[in-house]
């Protein structure tokens, strides 16, 4: 899988950082990892597990420690940090920047930035932003909508009715995130975030009508920039020979970039209101996450064993 990056100028703009020093335009400086580092151990001389690909953070502890050192020792430690050529150094709490920092930043061409935020808040926001920007990603053909707060990824062959269903859902008060191409990013070991490629964001194609801008037609409340994927729905033409799930006792899953997500197959045929069915699927998926399964309750009331193969 290719390695993704984000230019440092986007990070600076998003987090409203002050540029103290930069050797070149920030748009030409890529960041490849969402991990960040406070180099306290490195400043004391221990560099065994130091990762120079991470953005480095100076907070009260680092600045306070360096202040207590003799000038020659402080220069040596700061030189060690910048000689590793990290992608950037951020000083938090609007703390003063040592002259040695600017000297070695210039020598090794390392940008120095500053924030008024406290260190914990800055690191949290930085990691959250980078986790999305540099996350591994794939693009799937489908439609992505938010229904009652659940991110529903609708897949299926071309012409099965994905976009038409999305428009009906938007009319019913739900929100479109992506149509035709859905960009899926693995932002953590448990979460897939879905969004639309920027060039087609908020547009949807309806056969016989053409291209419409959902935000313009239905209002800005009808669209959303991104959402995590909670349920994958596969739409397919009704196959009389296929045995579709009728109880929902078992939750099927599908693999997306190594993460197992709940999925279901919904058959399409004339007379089925797919928008209403997807609303019910979204609510049912939320209830399952909260520990409630309607099928199990019904079987318990009927005195039936849920392990009976005839119920599958």
N, C-alpha and C positions, 0 to 999 in steps of 0.2 A: 504493500500500500504506500502511495507517495507521501512524502512529508510536507505538511502544510505550514505556512508561516503567516505572520501579520507584520506590516511595517510599523516601525516605532512611532511614526507620526499619528497613526490611528489610536494608539494607546495613550499618547499625550493628549490628544483631543478628547477622548472618552473620559479620562480621569482628571482632566484640567490641570495638567502638570506644568510647572514652570521650567523652561529650558535654560539651565545655567551655562551649559557648554555643549556644543556638538561639533564634531569634526567634519560633518557633511550634512546634507539634507536628511532629515529624519525618515523621509519616505524611502530612502535607499538603505535603511538599516533594518534587516529582518529579525524577528523574534520567532524561535522555533519551538519553544517549550512553555507550558503553562506553569511550570514549577518556578518558584522564586526562592531567594536565599538571604538570610541575615548572616553575614560572614564573621560572626563573633569569634568562632573557633579559629578561623584562618588568621584573624588579627592577633591571636595569642600564639600563633606559630604552628598550629595543628592543621595540616592540609590534606590528610589522608583521603577524605571522601568529598573534597571540594569539587563542585561541578561548575566549570566556567561558562557553560551555555545558559545559565540562569541569570535573570535580572537580579542584581544585588541591592539590598535595602539597608540603609543606615538609619537607625532610630536613636532614641535617647541612650540606650545601653552602649551602642557602638561609639557614638560621638563622646559620651561621657568617659568611656574607657580610654579612647585615644587622647582625650584631654589630659588624663593623668600621666601620660608617658612623656619621657624626655623627647625633645624634638628629633634627635637622631633615630631613636627607636620607633617613634611615630612614623617618620619618613620610610623606614625600612618596611614596616607592616603595610602601609598604604601602597608602597611600591610593589610588594608581593601581590596584593589584590589586583592592581591594574595591569601588572605584567601577565596575568592570566587572561587578559582581554575579555572580560565579561561583556555582554551586549549593551549593558547600561547600568548606571548606579542611580538610585533614587534616594534622596535625603528627605525624611519625613518631618512633620511638625514645624516646618519652615525654619529648621535649624541652620546655623551658619555652616558654610562649606569651608573646610580647611584649605589653606593655600596649597599644601602638598597634594590635595585631591585634584585641584585644577591643573597643577603642574604635570602630574603623572597621567591625568586624563588626556591632556594635550599630547603628551609623549606617545601614549599607546592608543590614541584615537578612540576613547571610550566616552560616550555621551554621559553628562551629569544632569539629572533632573531633580526637581524639588516639589514637594507637596505640603500643603497646610494641614492635611489629615494626620490623625495619629497613626502610628505604625500598624496596629492590628486592622484598623478600618481600611487603610490603603492596601495592605496585603490581601485582604479578603476581596476587595473590589478588583484588584489586579488579577488575582487567580481566577475569579469568576469570569472576567472579560477574556482572558487568554484561553481559558478552557474551551470557550466557544470558538474563538478565532483560529486556533491551531489544531482543533479536534480533527481526527480522521473522519472522512466523509465519503459518501457515495450518493449517486442520484438515481432515484427510482421513478418510473413512469406511473403516475397516479394522481390522486387528489388528497389533500390534507385539510381537515376541518376541525374546529373546536366545537364540541357538542356538550353542553352542560359542564364545561370545564375539563372535559376529557379530550385528549388529542387522538383523533380517529384517522388513521391512514387507510384510504380506500384504494385498493388495487383491482385490476381486472383488464381484460383485453380491450382494445380500442373499440368504441362504439357500444359498450355494454351499458352506458348511462351514468358514468361517474360524475361528469361535469353537470349534467342535468340534475342529479341528486344533490350536488353541492349547492346549486342555485336555489333549489327548494328549501334546503336547510338554512341558507342565508335569509330567505324570506320568512322563515319561522323563528328568526332571532339569533341564529348561531353565526359563527364567524369562519370565513375562508382564510386559510394560510397559504396554500399553494395549489395550483392547478397544472396538470400535464407533467411538470417536472418537479419532484419534491427532493430537496437536498437534505439528507439525513446525516447528522453529526453525532459521533459517539463522544459525549462530553464527560462521561464518567463510566465506571464499570457497571452501572445499573441504568443509565439514562441515555436514550437516543433523542436528540432534539431535531425537530423538523422545521424547515423554513423554505422559502422560495428563492430561486436565483434572482438577483436584483433586477435583471433586465426584463423579467416577465412577472414581477411581483404585482399582485392585485388584479391581474388580467385572467380572464377565463374564456374558453372557446365553446360556443354552443353551435352544433351543427344546424344549419338552416337559418341561423341568426347572424353568426360571425363572432368577432372578438368584442367583449365588453369589459369595461373597467368597473369591477365590483365596488370599489371605494367611491367612485363617482355616481354610480347608479343607485346603490343602496345606502351610501353614507359611510363615513370613516369607522363607524361602530360595527360595520359588517366584515371587517378584515382584522387580521392580527399578524404581527411580524413573525412570531415563532411560538412553538409549543412543544412539550415533550410528547413522545408517542406512547399512548396508553393502550391502544388496541389497534390491531391490523385486521381489516375487513376485506375479504376477497369476494368480489362480485363475479358471478358466472351465470351463463344461460342455464335455465332449469334442465337438469338431466334426469329423466324418469327412472333411469337404471341406477342412479346413485343414491346411497342411503345418507341423507343429511341428518345432522344432530337434531334431536327433538327435545331432549331433556336439559342439555347443558351441564350434566353432572361433571364431566371432565373438561378441563380447560386446555385446548390445544395451543401450542406455541409455534412461533416461527423465529428463525435466527436472522438477526440483522447485526452484522459486524461483531459477532460473538456474544450478543445479548439476546436472551430468549424473551420474546414479547407475546402476550396473549393474542390469539388470532381466531377468526371464525370465517366460515364460508357461507355467504348468503346467496341463494339462488334467485335469479331474476326471471320474472314472467309477467305477462300483461295482467294488470289489476293489483299488483303488489305495490304498496306505497313505501318505497325504499327509504324516504326521509323519516317516516314514522318508525320504521323498523330499526334504522340506525340510531334514532333517539332512544328507543328501548334498549338497544345493545349497549349504548354508552352508559345509561343508568344502571343496567344490570352489571356491567363491568365494574362500575364504581362500588356497587353493593358487595360484589365478590371481594374487592380489595379491603372492604370494611369487615369482612368475615361472614357475610350473609349469602347463602345460596338458596334461591327459591325452590329449585328442583329437590334438594335434600329435605327441605321442610315439607314439601308435598309428599314425598315418599315416606317420611316419618309419620305423617298423618294417616297415610293409607296402610301403614304397617308393612311396607315393602322393603326388601334389602337392596340397597343401592349397588351392591356388587353383582346383582343378577345380570348376566350378559344380555338378556332380552331387552334390557332398558337402555342399552348403548345405542 
